[in-house]
């Protein structure tokens, strides 16, 4: 069998179909492939551009993306979540209204970004950001023009289509940004790549679907969607404040270079968390929604999700923390070494994000999205109180320590309490599931640090790959030892995934 035929056979085998469990597993594989490909392209792009552009350039683009992110989160209507949560499979009757709302939202964002650019640039004390902000104002309009029927990719667990849709934009972004940067060595590479990505995804959304929306607005449909999505809207607003508010404070109190260091450290340290987060939020919410009325099935599904998530997230976070110095020196260059400490701190935040994101799909599925909003509000209040003194006293490291500290207490304890209550479980069961990967990752990190102290090679890149190899082997050995001695059921989940893929 030729390579092309093998790929075709594998793709057909992985098309989500059958029962909910099988479709969920196959959808998870597609989302994983999407996130690996998407994040891989993004990290490659950032590594290449880090050698060409300066930290200040990344900081300027960070200001533009921060502005877009603020407007996108503040105007979030929760329409996607409302459509996914609908019990009926066919939601065509809502799509025209959804499209009209999204176009209006995109046009409003574009207008505010373009005409507000002088004031935003002045707020951050970076006049160089003015033209970038005005150019990137086109992106939200393109985003709003997407075919609303792409909701079926998630609602129907058809993530093989979501893969094609999203990767078209990622490949366009990376190719244009890298090519432009290598030729012109300008921050405009980041802007043009981002706009091209939104344009490509908008075009592909119509090529992949037969549904053609019309500019029609139905008041009852809009009221119903927004009525469910009001908690999503509020939590989205608060999510931006605690997830991007630190960026805004760093950019305002320090400078563009400090923001560049902070955002780059966040991107690399939280890459695994971002991918795990995307998988969980994309796949598990619709999957949990389909078993929301069966507490036993919901509990079993949740713990399987937590086991797989923690099995991946713990070693990645520990590994990033221990190899950060070698990685930065090998791939980004000496100019980026000041971000080593903040990257190590933010690796812990990435771990808490990965575990924390398993909670919210359960709450949304059982009809309690208000939990997300209320916890987000608590986090924002704590950040507002402590972020200024932390940043002014300790710089970007202080900012990173603050957001990690809030995750440790009170965020994670409250999350665990609400989730245990929601799935009718126990704290002992929850903590036991987390203790297994924590122990294995601690053993892995210890092995890597021991090797690092005794390793002497002339090339830093060789050192990096040796340390990664040691970490992978050490974690596998530790995991096998733990599931042999204790009742860690991760191996059953792995076997189930393999069996499902094989058919």
Secondary structure by P-SEA (a helix, b strand, c coil): ccaaaaaaaaaaaacccccaaaaaaaaaaaaaaaaaaaaaaaaaaaaaaaacccaaaaaaaaaaaaaaaaaaaaaccaaaaaaaaccccccccaaaaaaaaaaaaaaaaaaaaaaaaaaaaaaaccccaaaaaaaacaaaaaaaacccccccccccccaaaaaaaaaaaaaaaaaaaaaaaaaccccaaaaaaaaaaaaaaaaaaaaaccccccccccaaaaaaaaaaaaaaaaaaaaaaaaacaaaaaaaaaccaaaaaaaaaaaaaaaaaaaaaaaaaaacaaaaaaaacccaaaaaaaaaaaaaaaaacaaaaaaaaaaaaaaaaaaccccccccaaaaaaaaaaaaaaaaaaaacaaaaaaaccaaaaaaaaaaaaaaaaacaaaaaaaccaaaaaaaaaaaaacccaaaaaaaaaaaacccaaaaaaaaaaaaaaaaaaaaaaaaaaaacccccaaaaaaaaaaaaaaaaaaaaaaaaaacccaaaaaaaaaaaaaac
